[in-house]
Amino acid sequence: MTVMNKKISTYLSKSLFIRGLQCHKSLYLHKYNPELKNEVSEEQEAKFQTGTNVGIYAQKLFPGGVEILWDDNSLSNQIKRTKVEIEMGPRSYMKLPSVMIMFS
């Protein structure tokens, strides 16, 4: 199958963008020949899990926040939805622990 016959997404996540900065060939192969990718190592899987945990923690810090899922949405639809949510204003506030500072 040639590149022309494949459905190609022009979307770049942050990690794909960084991949392209580090190595153009790596980005090209990742986007146009994903079947050539290496297996995901346990170390990489742990990094992915850390990212997931950060997202879960953020949701706890900002209860009632809006999560805009990928769900095969186009990037432009996600951007539009994000703009609408920002225009609606904040719905929750970050809960910070109380700190007592003493001066002597």
C-alpha positions in Angstrom: 0.0 0.0 0.0 1.5 3.4 -0.9 1.4 6.5 1.2 -1.2 8.0 -1.2 -3.7 5.1 -0.4 -3.4 5.4 3.4 -5.7 7.7 5.4 -3.2 10.1 6.9 -3.8 12.3 9.9 -2.0 15.6 10.0 -2.6 15.8 13.8 0.6 16.0 15.9 0.4 15.4 19.6 3.1 17.1 21.8 5.1 13.9 21.9 4.9 13.5 18.1 6.0 17.2 17.7 9.0 16.6 20.0 9.8 13.4 18.1 9.9 15.4 14.9 12.2 18.0 16.4 14.5 15.3 17.5 14.5 13.2 14.3 12.5 14.0 11.1 12.9 10.5 9.9 11.4 9.0 13.1 8.4 11.3 12.8 7.9 10.4 9.1 8.1 6.6 9.8 5.8 6.9 12.8 3.1 8.7 10.8 3.4 6.9 7.5 4.6 3.4 8.5 3.4 2.8 12.0 3.7 -1.0 11.5 7.5 -0.5 11.8 7.2 0.7 15.4 9.0 -1.2 18.1 7.1 -3.0 20.8 6.3 -0.8 23.8 8.7 -1.5 26.6 7.8 -1.8 30.3 9.6 1.5 30.9 7.6 3.3 28.2 4.4 1.7 29.5 5.3 3.1 33.0 5.8 6.6 31.5 2.4 6.3 29.8 0.8 5.3 33.1 2.5 8.2 34.8 0.8 10.5 32.3 -2.5 8.9 33.0 -2.0 9.4 36.7 -1.2 13.0 36.2 -4.5 13.5 34.3 -6.4 11.7 37.1 -4.7 13.9 39.7 -5.6 17.1 37.7 -9.2 16.0 37.6 -9.2 15.7 41.4 -7.6 19.2 41.7 -10.2 20.7 39.4 -13.5 18.9 40.2 -16.2 19.7 37.8 -13.7 20.5 35.1 -14.5 19.5 31.5 -12.6 16.7 29.8 -12.5 17.0 26.0 -11.9 13.4 24.8 -10.3 12.5 21.5 -13.2 10.1 20.5 -12.2 10.3 16.8 -13.0 14.0 16.9 -11.0 16.2 14.6 -8.4 18.5 16.1 -10.4 21.5 14.8 -13.5 20.3 16.6 -11.5 19.8 19.8 -10.1 23.4 19.6 -13.6 24.8 19.0 -14.9 22.9 22.0 -12.0 24.1 24.1 -12.6 27.7 23.1 -16.3 27.4 24.0 -15.4 26.0 27.4 -12.9 28.7 28.1 -15.4 31.4 27.2 -17.9 29.9 29.6 -15.4 30.6 32.4 -14.1 28.6 35.3 -16.3 26.1 37.0 -14.0 25.0 39.8 -11.0 26.3 41.6 -7.8 24.6 42.6 -7.8 23.6 46.2 -4.5 24.6 47.7 -3.3 23.4 51.1 -3.2 26.0 53.9 0.3 27.3 54.6 1.3 29.1 57.8 4.4 31.3 57.6 6.0 32.5 60.8 8.6 35.3 61.0 10.8 35.7 64.0 
